Amino acid sequence: MNQDLRYSYILIASLNLCVFSLILQIDKCSAIDSQYVACYPISCRYGPRISYPFYIQDEQESYCGYPGFGLNCSEQGLPVVHIAENEYIVEDISYQEQIFKLKNSVFNGNSTSNGCVSEIKNVSLGNRPFKYVNDARIYLLSKCNGSIPEPLLKHKIGLGFGCEENGNDFGLAIFGEDDNFEFALQVCKKHVVVPVEMLGNEQVIDYQVILRREFRLSWTASNCSECAKSGGRCGFDIQNFQFKCFCTDMPHAASCKPTTAKRRLGLILGTVFSCTGVLILLFCLRKNIFWHKNLRFWESKAEDHRNIEAFLKNYGSYAPKRYNYTEIKRITSRFKNKLGQGGFGNVYRGSLHNGSQVAVKVLNELKGTGEDFINEVSSISRTSHVNIVSLVGFCFEGRKRALIYEFMPNGSLEKFIYEERSDRVRQLGWPILYKIALGSARGLEYLHRGCNTRILHFDIKPHNILLDEDFCPKISDFGLAKLCIKKESVVSMLGARGTIGYIAPEIVCRNLGGVSHKSDVYSYGMMVLEMVGGRKNVDVGVDRTSEIYFPHWLYQRIELDKELHLTGIMNEEEKEFARKMVMVSLWCIQTDPSNRPSMTKVVEMLEGNLDFLQIPPKPYLYSPSRTEVDSSAVELA
């Protein structure tokens, strides 16, 4: 038996032993306690994150929260709590301060047209484990047979109110309470007591202003910090009426005991390091393996350089300006002001000699070959459009690579559209969202039809839509782009490319149709749906029992001609913007590429009359499994 063959047998045997040892250790860690899994923090469609001491009654087991802290999700997708026959919307929860804000659902949206407050009931916390943070109250008095005592009128808030069903019977809103209050209750057949928040010495002239305002409640429950710090999830043992810390192996009294988990982790890490050492030793014995590996590495680097130099030669004076790495450090003030980072590398703010502000993307030296870099430079150099970001220059010096773009003051779209990143308030109104959707569509239309060579982007998503000072959108990041002659309707690709969540189905499953410019149309549709909903189309943060596939929900509303109930719509024009964006998006995400419109048609639909838009066929929508969703951050190249 020759030496190479002997080493091969030893290597295979060692590798098999390592894999077998890892399987044994991982198997011991695979059985996770069911209560730990069940008490994963979740949310309704909108609103704050729900975790201990609160729990959602229809979605979670009661042991995931403290007794009396059960919430529900309303039809509008908001978390609500019921107190004394009243339904209150949970606006915010501060787990650190143990305070949550409530708003009466009667005042969520439209108020009664004539000021009648008959729908409001008396509020009493009773034996609930909550307390008022500010114990101020408003008394709404009506059906008064006699006159209100004069001393009580000094607490009057605003004008009187009336109810049509009572024949405009006089009513009065009074803040506070004094000795005359008991007499007022005798002469007024109806009274309602409502908790409110008053701001210092505030002078309020309209009681409805106060009623619409949130009020706060505090709570007292077992502290969760020690359990959470140890990696557990807090819960409650109903039978023994005591706090429980649910851990991956079993429940514990206060926190997860670190011994078992750490010991298992230590065994796994020990096995990994031991196996790694053995394999490194075996590889070192075979020097020729390293020789071949290094040779392939340097050949790859040489090929990158040849491709870049060939590109520069072909483009001549039309190629973007080339900078050396020393200039890149000067432009960025030695990488002082970082704007962002990703798997590709880091982005820094910089300034050119003429004072122009730029964004410099410094690529990771270890990321892939030079194909993405060449793709980006060659693709974006062919473009000139108001909705395409401009490439100012680039650097290719040994392993150092950088791309210099025009600076976009407002950064990327993804910073503005997800409500959980903006304290659940839309930062951009519907006119601006519509403007961004239309501008992005025009940019894509230009890439597909306006260039001498058609450019397929293959990575349209909110991260790659940049916004200037006027929120004009510009498509960026052409690392995955593919160039093709215009007459080509279908392109060939060796592997999938794009970002999961936006990637067209035919790119992954080729029997659904050919890969073409319609793949960009699909990604655009998914992106606009996220702009509309202010959330990911599939929310990876929710428990799988409350998973909601947002496009499917929207299609049902459109199909039944129901209100979309989207956040922030103030008038009919904004309602039309929203509905137009939804209709166009649902056309774009059709599973069959032939059913999707071209980007030219998308622009026409967005600019056209809503009444002329037809309801699209129902896409084959589904709610991905948790395993698929968890991989959504992985980019396929």
Order of alpha helices (4+ residues) and beta strands (2+ residues): alpha-alpha-beta-beta-beta-beta-beta-beta-beta-alpha-beta-alpha-beta-alpha-beta-alpha-beta-beta-beta-alpha-alpha-beta-alpha-beta-beta-beta-alpha-beta-beta-alpha-alpha-beta-beta-beta-beta-beta-alpha-alpha-alpha-alpha-alpha-alpha-beta
